[in-house]
């Protein structure tokens, strides 16, 4: 009985000793964990290991495990969102059939206005030709207009255009314009009605003072039938064949400008018959006195050049300023028969 009690005491002592040892080990583990330094580096791969308590009963005494110093707490998880890789290029989103968002059509460059000189010719009433010249880079410049043997000088408008109405001197009328720098253009028009008219042309250069005069059917100077620069009439006089009209060409304001005058009479549609006296006269002025002048003249009949003449003469001295000279035999009178 005594032996049984001794055995019971021995087992009771062992159990109490083991319980105390386990409690002491737990307390030491919590104390060491609270005193361990927190690592500044986060490492997801490191996992803390819990201590394992081993008890030995062979000697009747429990032994507590030995712990390594400085066991670290578990690391906090790293914010992985900062490592997300965004696409480097633009992302285009298509909406229906429209162009992808973000693509803007390239702006088309507006074509600049060119500097080419152009010329258009159109036949009009009275065997006249309407000319329209475009010269955008020659605004305000002088331009020479050529048609057959006739030349005259005009000025391009500030808008780069020049519009003229010129008497045709040929059925197949060819016109040319020439700028001082060599730029130019040509145009042509068919004028079948030219055969119905007689035309007398004079042309010259500079301030020669010459004038073309037509005195229809015995009219005296200053009367209704006297057609000249100051009483030129217009194309409306052709209605009913009542008479002719004069067309001055060329700018009188330009120095050394080529100028011309053309007298037109409806010889095949006139309601009258008789003689039309034609003459070329020159007033002696301060601009031409004591100088030599040159004048050319042509006669157009049935759409063709019937005659051509040229005259060069000396103007008297400036003592005769205000007087008039008649340039004889330069133009021919017209004889009109009623048709």
FENZIDA-V402923 format. One record per backbone hydrogen bond with DSSP energy under -0.5 kcal/mol. CO is the residue of the C=O (numbers start at 1). NH is the residue of the N-H. If there is no record, write none. Layout:
# FENZIDA-V402923
co;nh
CO;NH
CO;NH
This chain:
# FENZIDA-V402923
co;nh
1;5
2;6
3;7
4;8
5;9
6;10
7;11
8;12
9;13
10;14
11;15
12;16
13;17
14;18
15;19
16;20
17;21
18;22
19;23
20;24
21;25
22;26
23;27
24;28
25;29
26;30
27;31
28;32
29;33
30;34
31;35
32;36
33;36
41;43
43;46
51;53
52;54
55;57
78;80
79;82
80;83
81;84
84;86
90;92
92;94
93;101
94;96
95;98
100;103
102;104
118;134
120;132
122;130
124;127
124;128
125;128
127;168
128;124
129;131
129;166
130;122
131;164
132;120
133;162
134;118
135;138
138;141
141;156
142;180
143;154
144;178
145;152
146;176
147;150
150;147
152;145
153;251
154;143
156;140
157;140
157;160
160;135
161;157
162;133
164;131
166;129
171;173
171;191
173;189
174;148
175;187
176;146
177;185
178;144
179;182
183;179
185;177
187;175
189;173
189;191
190;192
191;194
192;195
193;196
194;197
194;303
196;268
197;303
198;265
199;300
200;263
201;298
202;261
203;296
204;259
206;208
209;283
211;213
211;281
213;279
214;216
214;227
215;218
215;277
216;219
220;223
223;226
225;216
225;227
226;228
227;214
228;231
229;232
231;228
232;246
234;237
235;238
236;239
237;242
237;243
238;241
239;242
241;271
245;264
246;248
247;262
249;260
250;252
251;254
254;257
257;206
258;153
259;204
260;249
261;202
262;247
262;264
263;200
264;245
265;198
265;267
266;269
266;270
270;339
274;336
275;217
275;218
275;277
276;334
277;215
279;213
279;281
280;327
281;211
282;325
283;285
284;322
285;289
288;291
291;315
293;313
294;205
295;311
296;203
297;309
298;201
299;301
299;306
299;307
300;199
301;304
303;171
304;301
304;306
307;299
309;297
311;295
313;293
316;290
317;320
318;321
320;323
323;284
325;282
325;327
326;328
327;280
327;330
334;276
334;336
335;337
336;274
